[in-house]
């Protein structure tokens, strides 16, 4: 998989359960409006605030209603056994790629410990075909995955460890991974990285703000050999409006505006929904 990948939010009902019809409708809109693929149940999807039952439910909805070859799913938890179980479930459902966070609770964590943890996952998956992308998000986990750890794991299990989503915002980190193994699929978390994707050897982006910027991101990706400067400047402006401490609430507010369905504004605790006045200001700023 390559190109523009949306990190999909999860609509939540009053009973704190995911809402199927809203979820599938939005996923279909994304695929019809420029997205090459969808990353479900990641940070934008509030996966780590959902229980295992809800995560399995959403995983199943997606594969029944959407083209599974265009899906990847977050299965990482601090528990190795839970991560194994979720990743096996993803494989059973037909997912080709699982995004797996490092075990982020206990620190400091040695490189040897990280390597052992990921190799235990690989061993447990056995002959299953599902590939694993590392998910590097040190601002949330407090733990960055060192370049040398990724290089060693990709060397030891090249058919399993095939890519990474990097949410650190450090493109030099992404470039360093490319330098160690050009075969790895590197996805920065910002669509602004599409401007240099061809030169840097990136496979695309996996981004939360693509939930709004997908049509524009698709244009830049299609023109990645010689991207238009005006389009790159505009997508940087739009992303600059959307990102921030209330990113998930911002994304959901904008989807609520687009669909006319206020249920999208709900977020999972400990997040707080964006106040209406802030949502109106966000929408106005996005229009420019």
PAVORO-154768 format. One record per residue: x, y, z of N, C-alpha, C in turn; residue in three letters. Coordinates in steps of 0.05 Angstrom, whole numbers, padded with zeros to 5 digits, always signed. Example, Ala and Ser with C-alpha at 12.3 -4.5 7.8 and 13.67 -1.06 7.14 Angstrom:
BEGIN
+00264-00114+00156+00246-00090+00156+00264-00066+00156ala;+00257-00045+00142+00273-00021+00143+00258+00001+00157ser;
***
This chain:
BEGIN
+00017-00024+00000+00000+00000+00000+00018+00025+00000unk;+00009+00045-00014+00024+00070-00015+00004+00093-00021unk;+00014+00117-00018-00003+00140-00024-00014+00154+00000unk;-00038+00165-00004-00051+00181+00016-00069+00163+00033unk;-00061+00161+00059-00076+00143+00078-00088+00161+00099unk;-00113+00158+00104-00127+00173+00125-00126+00157+00151unk;-00119+00171+00173-00122+00159+00199-00151+00166+00208unk;-00168+00146+00208-00197+00150+00210-00206+00152+00239unk;-00222+00173+00245-00233+00176+00272-00257+00156+00275unk;-00263+00151+00300-00285+00132+00307-00308+00148+00319unk;-00331+00148+00306-00355+00162+00317-00365+00146+00342unk;-00373+00161+00362-00380+00149+00388-00408+00158+00396unk;-00425+00139+00404-00452+00145+00412-00454+00152+00441unk;-00478+00158+00450-00483+00166+00478-00476+00144+00498unk;-00477+00119+00488-00469+00097+00505-00440+00090+00504unk;-00424+00108+00492-00395+00106+00489-00387+00083+00470unk;-00405+00074+00453-00399+00053+00434-00396+00065+00406unk;-00379+00053+00389-00376+00063+00362-00403+00061+00346unk;-00406+00080+00327-00430+00081+00311-00424+00071+00283unk;-00435+00049+00275-00427+00036+00250-00433+00052+00225unk;-00458+00062+00222-00465+00075+00197-00449+00100+00192unk;-00445+00116+00213-00429+00140+00209-00400+00133+00201unk;-00390+00113+00214-00362+00104+00208-00359+00096+00179unk;-00376+00078+00171-00373+00067+00143-00378+00089+00123unk;-00398+00106+00128-00403+00128+00109-00379+00146+00105unk;-00366+00153+00128-00342+00170+00126-00319+00156+00112unk;-00315+00131+00118-00294+00115+00104-00299+00115+00074unk;-00323+00111+00066-00329+00111+00037-00325+00138+00025unk;-00331+00159+00040-00326+00186+00029-00296+00190+00025unk;-00280+00181+00044-00251+00184+00042-00240+00169+00017unk;-00249+00145+00013-00239+00129-00009-00249+00141-00036unk;-00271+00154-00036-00281+00167-00060-00270+00194-00065unk;-00255+00205-00046-00246+00233-00048-00215+00235-00045unk;-00201+00215-00055-00173+00218-00057-00155+00200-00041unk;-00167+00186-00021-00151+00168-00005-00145+00142-00019unk;-00120+00134-00018-00112+00107-00028-00118+00085-00008unk;-00118+00093+00017-00123+00073+00038-00132+00086+00064unk;-00139+00069+00083-00149+00078+00109-00134+00064+00132unk;-00126+00079+00152-00115+00068+00176-00136+00070+00198unk;-00147+00048+00205-00168+00048+00225-00156+00041+00252unk;-00169+00051+00273-00162+00045+00301-00133+00052+00307unk;-00126+00076+00299-00100+00087+00308-00106+00108+00329unk;-00087+00127+00332-00091+00148+00352-00114+00165+00346unk;-00118+00173+00321-00141+00189+00313-00167+00174+00317unk;-00166+00147+00315-00189+00130+00320-00194+00125+00349unk;-00178+00137+00367-00181+00134+00396-00180+00105+00405unk;-00164+00089+00391-00164+00060+00396-00156+00054+00424unk;-00137+00068+00435-00127+00062+00462-00146+00071+00484unk;-00168+00084+00477-00189+00091+00496-00213+00072+00493unk;-00211+00053+00473-00232+00034+00469-00224+00007+00481unk;-00244-00009+00489-00237-00035+00499-00234-00055+00475unk;-00224-00078+00482-00218-00098+00461-00243-00106+00446unk;-00265-00108+00459-00290-00116+00446-00298-00095+00425unk;-00296-00069+00431-00303-00048+00412-00283-00048+00389unk;-00258-00053+00395-00238-00053+00373-00243-00076+00354unk;-00249-00099+00364-00255-00122+00347-00280-00116+00330unk;-00300-00103+00342-00325-00097+00328-00319-00079+00304unk;-00304-00057+00309-00298-00039+00287-00281-00052+00266unk;-00262-00069+00274-00246-00084+00254-00264-00100+00236unk;-00284-00113+00248-00301-00130+00232-00319-00114+00213unk;-00330-00091+00223-00346-00074+00206-00331-00067+00180unk;-00307-00058+00185-00291-00047+00162-00287-00068+00141unk;-00279-00092+00148-00273-00113+00128-00298-00123+00114unk;-00321-00121+00127-00346-00129+00114-00357-00108+00095unk;-00351-00083+00100-00364-00061+00085-00345-00047+00066unk;-00319-00051+00069-00299-00035+00054-00279-00054+00041unk;-00265-00045+00020-00245-00062+00007-00221-00067+00025unk;-00218-00091+00034-00198-00097+00055-00170-00092+00045unk;-00165-00093+00019-00138-00088+00009-00130-00059+00012unk;-00149-00041+00019-00143-00013+00023-00144-00005+00053unk;-00142-00026+00070-00144-00021+00099-00118-00030+00113unk;-00111-00015+00134-00091-00024+00154-00103-00017+00181unk;-00095-00032+00201-00108-00029+00227-00087-00029+00250unk;-00093-00011+00270-00076-00010+00293-00083-00033+00312unk;-00062-00048+00320-00067-00071+00339-00048-00069+00363unk;-00033-00048+00366-00013-00047+00387-00025-00040+00414unk;-00016-00053+00435-00023-00046+00463+00003-00051+00479unk;+00004-00042+00504+00028-00048+00520+00030-00078+00527unk;+00008-00093+00525+00009-00121+00530+00016-00137+00505unk;+00037-00153+00507+00044-00169+00484+00022-00189+00477unk;+00010-00201+00497-00011-00221+00491-00035-00209+00478unk;-00043-00185+00487-00066-00172+00474-00059-00163+00446unk;-00034-00154+00442-00026-00146+00415-00025-00170+00396unk;-00016-00193+00406-00016-00217+00390-00045-00225+00383unk;-00063-00224+00402-00090-00232+00397-00104-00213+00377unk;-00100-00187+00380-00112-00168+00361-00100-00171+00333unk;-00074-00176+00332-00062-00179+00305-00070-00205+00292unk;-00073-00226+00307-00084-00251+00295-00112-00247+00286unk;-00128-00232+00301-00156-00227+00293-00156-00210+00267unk;-00138-00191+00265-00136-00175+00241-00129-00193+00217unk;-00111-00211+00221-00103-00229+00199-00127-00247+00191unk;-00141-00257+00211-00165-00273+00206-00186-00258+00189unk;-00188-00232+00193-00207-00216+00179-00198-00207+00151unk;-00172-00212+00145-00162-00206+00119-00145-00181+00116unk;-00139-00168+00139-00121-00144+00138-00094-00153+00129unk;-00082-00137+00112-00055-00143+00103-00033-00130+00120unk;-00041-00109+00135-00021-00093+00151-00033-00086+00178unk;-00016-00091+00199-00023-00081+00226-00002-00061+00234unk;-00011-00038+00245+00007-00018+00257+00009-00024+00287unk;+00034-00027+00296+00039-00036+00323+00057-00017+00338unk;+00045-00004+00358+00060+00013+00377+00080-00004+00392unk;+00102+00008+00402+00119-00006+00420+00106-00009+00448unk;+00115-00027+00464+00104-00030+00491+00113-00006+00508unk;+00094+00013+00512+00102+00040+00520+00100+00046+00550unk;+00092+00027+00566+00088+00035+00594+00114+00035+00610unk;+00128+00013+00610+00152+00010+00626+00176+00024+00612unk;+00190+00041+00627+00213+00055+00617+00234+00058+00639unk;+00259+00060+00632+00270+00059+00605+00269+00031+00593unk;+00268+00029+00567+00267+00004+00553+00291+00001+00535unk;+00306-00020+00538+00330-00024+00522+00323-00032+00493unk;+00342-00028+00475+00339-00037+00448+00334-00067+00447unk;+00349-00081+00464+00346-00110+00464+00318-00118+00473unk;+00307-00103+00492+00279-00109+00501+00259-00104+00479unk;+00262-00082+00465+00244-00076+00442+00246-00097+00421unk;+00270-00105+00414+00274-00125+00393+00261-00152+00402unk;+00265-00160+00427+00253-00185+00436+00223-00184+00435unk;+00211-00160+00442+00182-00158+00442+00171-00161+00414unk;+00182-00147+00395+00172-00149+00368+00178-00176+00356unk;+00200-00188+00362+00206-00215+00352+00187-00236+00364unk;+00179-00232+00389+00159-00250+00401+00132-00247+00386unk;+00125-00223+00378+00101-00220+00362+00104-00235+00335unk;+00126-00231+00322+00131-00245+00297+00129-00276+00301unk;+00141-00286+00322+00141-00315+00327+00113-00325+00331unk;+00097-00309+00347+00069-00317+00352+00052-00317+00327unk;+00058-00299+00309+00042-00298+00284+00050-00320+00265unk;+00073-00332+00268+00081-00356+00253+00079-00351+00223unk;+00064-00369+00210+00062-00368+00181+00040-00349+00171unk;+00027-00335+00189+00007-00316+00180+00019-00295+00162unk;+00003-00286+00143+00014-00268+00122+00015-00238+00131unk;+00001-00231+00152-00002-00203+00159+00025-00190+00164unk;+00029-00166+00152+00054-00151+00156+00050-00132+00179unk;+00073-00125+00191+00073-00106+00214+00088-00081+00206unk;+00074-00058+00210+00087-00032+00208+00092-00022+00236unk;+00116-00013+00242+00121+00000+00267+00105+00026+00268unk;+00097+00033+00292+00082+00058+00296+00098+00075+00317unk;+00111+00095+00307+00128+00112+00324+00114+00138+00330unk;+00108+00142+00355+00094+00166+00364+00104+00174+00392unk;+00129+00182+00393+00141+00187+00420+00127+00209+00436unk;+00114+00228+00423+00100+00249+00438+00077+00237+00455unk;+00066+00215+00446+00045+00201+00462+00055+00179+00479unk;+00073+00163+00468+00083+00139+00482+00106+00145+00502unk;+00120+00167+00497+00143+00173+00513+00167+00155+00505unk;+00164+00142+00482+00184+00122+00474+00187+00123+00444unk;+00211+00131+00434+00216+00130+00406+00228+00103+00398unk;+00222+00093+00374+00234+00068+00365+00260+00075+00351unk;+00283+00067+00361+00308+00075+00349+00311+00064+00321unk;+00325+00079+00304+00329+00071+00276+00343+00043+00275unk;+00362+00039+00293+00377+00014+00292+00360-00010+00300unk;+00340-00006+00317+00321-00027+00324+00304-00035+00300unk;+00294-00015+00286+00279-00020+00262+00296-00034+00241unk;+00320-00026+00237+00338-00038+00218+00343-00068+00224unk;+00348-00074+00250+00353-00101+00258+00328-00119+00254unk;+00305-00109+00263+00281-00125+00260+00274-00130+00231unk;+00277-00110+00214+00272-00113+00186+00291-00133+00173unk;+00315-00134+00183+00335-00153+00173+00328-00182+00183unk;+00320-00184+00208+00314-00211+00219+00288-00223+00209unk;+00268-00206+00204+00242-00216+00194+00232-00197+00172unk;+00245-00198+00149+00238-00178+00127+00210-00182+00116unk;+00199-00205+00117+00172-00209+00107+00150-00199+00127unk;+00158-00196+00152+00139-00187+00172+00141-00157+00177unk;+00165-00147+00181+00168-00118+00188+00175-00103+00163unk;+00154-00091+00151+00157-00080+00124+00153-00050+00122unk;+00147-00036+00144+00142-00008+00142+00139+00006+00169unk;+00134+00032+00168+00131+00047+00192+00113+00071+00187unk;+00096+00077+00207+00083+00103+00208+00097+00119+00229unk;+00108+00142+00221+00122+00159+00240+00107+00184+00246unk;+00098+00187+00271+00084+00211+00279+00101+00230+00295unk;+00127+00226+00295+00144+00244+00310+00146+00272+00298unk;+00141+00274+00271+00145+00299+00257+00174+00304+00249unk;+00191+00285+00254+00220+00288+00248+00226+00274+00221unk;+00226+00289+00200+00231+00277+00173+00260+00267+00171unk;+00278+00278+00186+00306+00267+00186+00306+00238+00197unk;+00290+00233+00216+00287+00206+00227+00277+00187+00205unk;+00256+00196+00190+00246+00180+00168+00267+00175+00146unk;+00282+00196+00140+00303+00193+00120+00325+00174+00129unk;+00330+00174+00155+00351+00156+00166+00342+00127+00163unk;+00316+00122+00166+00305+00095+00163+00307+00086+00133unk;+00301+00104+00115+00304+00099+00087+00332+00092+00080unk;+00351+00106+00093+00380+00101+00087+00389+00073+00096unk;+00376+00063+00117+00383+00036+00127+00371+00014+00111unk;+00347+00019+00100+00332-00002+00085+00312+00012+00067unk;+00319+00015+00042+00302+00029+00023+00277+00014+00016unk;+00276-00012+00023+00253-00028+00018+00230-00023+00037unk;+00236-00012+00061+00215-00007+00080+00197+00016+00070unk;+00171+00013+00075+00152+00033+00068+00149+00053+00090unk;+00158+00078+00085+00159+00098+00105+00136+00118+00101unk;+00119+00121+00122+00096+00139+00120+00098+00160+00143unk;+00107+00184+00137+00105+00206+00156+00075+00212+00162unk;+00070+00225+00184+00042+00229+00192+00031+00255+00182unk;+00046+00270+00166+00036+00295+00154+00035+00294+00124unk;+00014+00304+00113+00012+00305+00084+00031+00326+00072unk;+00042+00343+00089+00062+00362+00078+00087+00348+00069unk;+00092+00324+00079+00115+00308+00071+00112+00298+00042unk;+00088+00299+00031+00084+00290+00003+00100+00307-00016unk;+00106+00332-00008+00121+00350-00026+00148+00339-00033unk;+00161+00325-00014+00187+00314-00019+00188+00283-00019unk;+00164+00271-00020+00162+00242-00018+00179+00227-00040unk;+00178+00238-00064+00192+00225-00086+00222+00226-00081unk;+00232+00248-00073+00261+00251-00068+00270+00236-00043unk;+00253+00236-00022+00260+00224+00003+00256+00194+00004unk;+00241+00183-00015+00235+00155-00015+00213+00146+00003unk;+00194+00165+00009+00172+00158+00026+00150+00145+00010unk;+00134+00128+00023+00113+00113+00009+00087+00128+00009unk;+00086+00152+00021+00062+00168+00023+00060+00180+00050unk;+00035+00183+00060+00031+00194+00087+00007+00179+00100unk;+00007+00178+00126-00016+00168+00142-00023+00191+00161unk;-00044+00205+00155-00049+00231+00168-00077+00233+00178unk;-00080+00246+00202-00106+00253+00213-00120+00275+00197unk;-00105+00295+00190-00117+00318+00176-00126+00312+00148unk;-00117+00289+00137-00126+00280+00111-00157+00274+00111unk;-00168+00271+00135-00197+00268+00137-00211+00292+00125unk;-00197+00315+00123-00208+00339+00111-00193+00346+00085unk;-00167+00342+00085-00151+00351+00062-00147+00330+00040unk;-00161+00308+00042-00156+00285+00023-00156+00293-00006unk;-00175+00309-00016-00175+00315-00045-00150+00330-00053unk;-00141+00349-00037-00117+00364-00043-00092+00347-00040unk;-00091+00330-00020-00068+00312-00016-00065+00293-00039unk;-00088+00284-00050-00087+00266-00073-00075+00279-00097unk;-00081+00304-00101-00069+00319-00124-00038+00321-00121unk;-00029+00327-00097+00000+00329-00092+00013+00303-00096unk;+00001+00281-00086+00013+00255-00089+00014+00247-00119unk;-00006+00253-00134-00007+00247-00162+00015+00262-00177unk;+00022+00285-00167+00042+00302-00181+00069+00302-00166unk;+00074+00281-00150+00097+00281-00132+00124+00284-00146unk;+00126+00276-00171+00151+00280-00185+00158+00309-00187unk;+00138+00326-00192+00142+00355-00193+00118+00368-00180unk;+00115+00368-00154+00091+00379-00141+00089+00409-00145unk;+00064+00418-00147+00059+00447-00150+00063+00461-00124unk;+00078+00482-00124+00084+00497-00100+00059+00509-00087unk;+00040+00518-00103+00016+00530-00092-00001+00510-00077unk;-00002+00485-00087-00018+00465-00074-00004+00456-00048unk;+00023+00454-00048+00037+00447-00024+00034+00469-00003unk;+00035+00494-00011+00031+00516+00008+00003+00515+00020unk;-00017+00509+00004-00044+00509+00014-00049+00486+00033unk;-00038+00463+00027-00043+00440+00045-00028+00444+00071unk;-00005+00458+00070+00009+00464+00095-00008+00484+00112unk;-00020+00503+00098-00037+00522+00113-00061+00508+00126unk;-00074+00490+00110-00097+00476+00121-00090+00458+00145unk;-00068+00444+00141-00060+00426+00163-00052+00443+00188unk;-00040+00466+00184-00033+00483+00206-00057+00492+00222unk;-00079+00495+00208-00104+00503+00222-00115+00480+00238unk;-00113+00455+00228-00126+00432+00240-00111+00420+00263unk;-00085+00419+00261-00070+00404+00282-00068+00421+00307unk;-00060+00407+00329-00058+00420+00355-00067+00401+00377unk;-00068+00411+00402-00074+00394+00425-00102+00381+00423unk;-00121+00394+00408-00148+00384+00406-00152+00371+00378unk;-00131+00358+00367-00132+00348+00340-00156+00330+00335unk;-00160+00310+00352-00182+00291+00347-00209+00305+00348unk;-00213+00322+00368-00238+00338+00370-00241+00356+00345unk;-00219+00367+00336-00220+00385+00312-00230+00369+00288unk;-00217+00346+00284-00225+00329+00261-00254+00321+00262unk;-00263+00313+00285-00291+00305+00288-00310+00328+00284unk;-00303+00352+00293-00319+00375+00289-00322+00382+00259unk;-00300+00380+00244-00301+00385+00216-00317+00364+00201unk;-00316+00339+00209-00333+00319+00196-00362+00324+00203unk;-00368+00332+00227-00396+00339+00234-00406+00361+00217unk;-00389+00381+00211-00397+00403+00193-00402+00393+00165unk;-00385+00376+00155-00388+00366+00127-00412+00349+00124unk;-00418+00331+00144-00440+00313+00142-00466+00324+00152unk;-00465+00345+00168-00489+00355+00181-00499+00338+00203unk;-00482+00320+00214-00490+00302+00235-00474+00309+00261unk;-00487+00321+00280-00473+00329+00305-00462+00307+00322unk;-00471+00282+00316-00461+00259+00332-00431+00256+00329unk;-00420+00266+00306-00392+00264+00301-00375+00279+00322unk;-00387+00299+00335-00372+00316+00353-00363+00301+00379unk;-00376+00279+00385-00370+00265+00410-00342+00252+00409unk;-00328+00253+00431-00302+00241+00433-00302+00223+00458unk;-00282+00206+00460-00279+00188+00482-00264+00201+00505unk;-00274+00199+00530-00259+00209+00553-00231+00196+00554unk;-00210+00211+00559-00209+00238+00572-00210+00262+00553unk;-00214+00257+00527-00217+00280+00509-00242+00295+00515unk;-00243+00320+00506-00268+00337+00508-00276+00346+00480unk;-00302+00345+00475-00311+00355+00449-00305+00384+00446unk;-00301+00392+00421-00295+00420+00415-00320+00437+00419unk;-00319+00458+00435-00342+00476+00438-00351+00487+00411unk;-00377+00492+00409-00389+00501+00384-00375+00526+00373unk;-00369+00545+00391-00356+00570+00382-00329+00564+00370unk;-00314+00545+00382-00288+00538+00371-00290+00523+00345unk;-00311+00507+00343-00316+00492+00318-00322+00511+00295unk;-00338+00532+00300-00344+00551+00279-00319+00567+00271unk;-00303+00574+00291-00278+00588+00285-00259+00571+00269unk;-00257+00545+00276-00240+00527+00262-00248+00524+00232unk;-00274+00521+00228-00285+00518+00201-00279+00543+00184unk;-00283+00566+00197-00278+00592+00183-00248+00595+00175unk;-00231+00588+00194-00202+00590+00189-00194+00571+00167unk;-00206+00547+00166-00198+00528+00146-00206+00538+00118unk;-00228+00551+00116-00236+00562+00090-00217+00584+00080unk;-00204+00598+00099-00185+00619+00092-00198+00645+00087unk;
***
